[in-house]
Amino acid sequence: MVGELARQTGRTEEQVIESIIEGYLMRQLRIIEKRSAETGTPVNDLLNVQFERLLELMLSQAQGNPGGNNPGCSN
């Protein structure tokens, strides 16, 4: 999915990954850490799930579907 989004947006895969990490995940880290403590789910697992959700959302927006899936942190 990263490669597909990179092609659609004219960015490199590294730029796509950096955008998701710096633009979204770093801002959500405290919430994700809190959820990890509440659920016992490792932070890394929650980060991976959220990364995938954000990637899917960005991909759907790049394809012209602005609704996409909600990238919320709930399971």
C-alpha positions as CSV (number, residue, x, y, z in Angstrom):
1,M,0.0,0.0,0.0
2,V,2.9,2.4,0.7
3,G,4.2,2.0,-2.8
4,E,0.8,2.5,-4.3
5,L,0.2,5.7,-2.3
6,A,3.7,6.9,-3.3
7,R,3.0,6.4,-7.0
8,Q,-0.4,8.2,-6.7
9,T,1.0,11.2,-4.8
10,G,4.3,11.5,-6.6
11,R,6.3,10.9,-3.4
12,T,8.8,8.3,-2.5
13,E,7.9,5.5,-0.1
14,E,10.1,7.0,2.5
15,Q,8.3,10.3,2.2
16,V,4.9,8.6,2.6
17,I,6.1,6.7,5.7
18,E,7.7,9.9,7.2
19,S,4.5,11.8,6.5
20,I,2.4,9.3,8.4
21,I,4.8,9.0,11.3
22,E,5.5,12.7,11.7
23,G,2.2,14.1,10.7
24,Y,-0.1,11.7,12.5
25,L,1.4,9.0,14.7
26,M,3.7,11.2,16.8
27,R,0.7,13.4,17.6
28,Q,-1.3,10.4,18.6
29,L,1.4,8.7,20.7
30,R,0.1,9.8,24.1
31,I,-3.4,8.5,23.3
32,I,-2.0,5.3,21.9
33,E,0.2,4.8,25.0
34,K,-2.9,5.4,27.2
35,R,-4.9,2.9,25.3
36,S,-2.0,0.4,25.6
37,A,-2.0,0.8,29.3
38,E,-5.8,0.4,29.5
39,T,-6.0,-2.7,27.2
40,G,-2.7,-4.4,27.8
41,T,-2.0,-4.3,24.1
42,P,1.6,-3.5,23.3
43,V,2.2,0.1,22.0
44,N,3.9,-1.2,18.9
45,D,0.9,-3.3,18.0
46,L,-1.4,-0.3,18.4
47,L,1.0,1.9,16.3
48,N,1.0,-0.7,13.6
49,V,-2.8,-0.8,13.4
50,Q,-3.0,2.9,13.4
51,F,-0.3,3.2,10.7
52,E,-2.3,0.9,8.5
53,R,-5.6,2.7,9.1
54,L,-3.9,6.0,8.3
55,L,-2.3,4.6,5.2
56,E,-5.7,3.2,4.0
57,L,-7.4,6.6,4.7
58,M,-4.7,8.5,2.7
59,L,-4.9,6.0,-0.1
60,S,-8.7,6.3,-0.3
61,Q,-8.3,10.1,-0.4
62,A,-5.7,9.9,-3.1
63,Q,-8.1,7.7,-5.1
64,G,-10.8,10.4,-4.8
65,N,-12.8,8.8,-2.0
66,P,-12.6,11.6,0.7
67,G,-14.8,9.6,3.1
68,G,-12.4,6.6,3.5
69,N,-12.3,4.7,6.8
70,N,-12.2,6.5,10.1
71,P,-8.6,6.4,11.2
72,G,-9.7,6.4,14.9
73,C,-7.8,4.5,17.5
74,S,-10.6,2.1,18.5
75,N,-10.6,-1.6,17.9
